[in-house]
């Protein structure tokens, strides 16, 4: 741990600091209150699969860049069609549920504690506008919040992590990328950032071959571990 010297902490947002499935699930329930939980989960999966697939197509060059807000609107239309809802206003409201995601129980206090020692940078695939709404709704505390929209691509494209490097003015190895998604940490590590995996129920756990610098149960545990570094 003694070799871990960090000047700033970079956080993924969706899934790491906010419970994205819970927020989208609430939006679907509002769209069609008569749906039971299994059906809501099916529609949530439809939303998630669309976002994942279209971001991958953009990364692969199979589709021109489109900001996250537009992808959310596409996902909302797919879900509404599958639910038999054709009210444009209701579909638009469902799309906005991607900005009303609840924080995990430890998020707000954990960020406040870490902010006492480090500059904190949010780095999200959410659009600039969505990120503003997310930060306000969940009460996230940042010194800087960056959207992948500024790089016109999505993580794990190195250009997104480079945004944090450029803003911090520090070399990549002095930044710690924190995420609940192993794929995200692999992308950051590829650019030279240090990495910390935080366990979340909706994350992407590391494999046996992943070598991240820290593994934490939550943000309080992360702060404890950084305090000992």
Secondary structure, DSSP 8 states (H G I E B T S, - for coil): -TT---SEEEE--BTTTB-HHHHHHHHHHHH-TT--HHHHHHHHHHHHHHHHHHHHHHHTTSS----HHHHHHHHHHHHHHHHT---HHHHHHHHHGGG---B-TTHHHHHHHHHTTSEEEEEESS-HHHHHHHHHHHT---SEEEEGGGGTS-TTSHHHHHHHHHHHTS-GGGEEEEESBHHHHHHHHHTT-EEEEE--TTSB---TT---SEEESSHHHHHHHHHH-
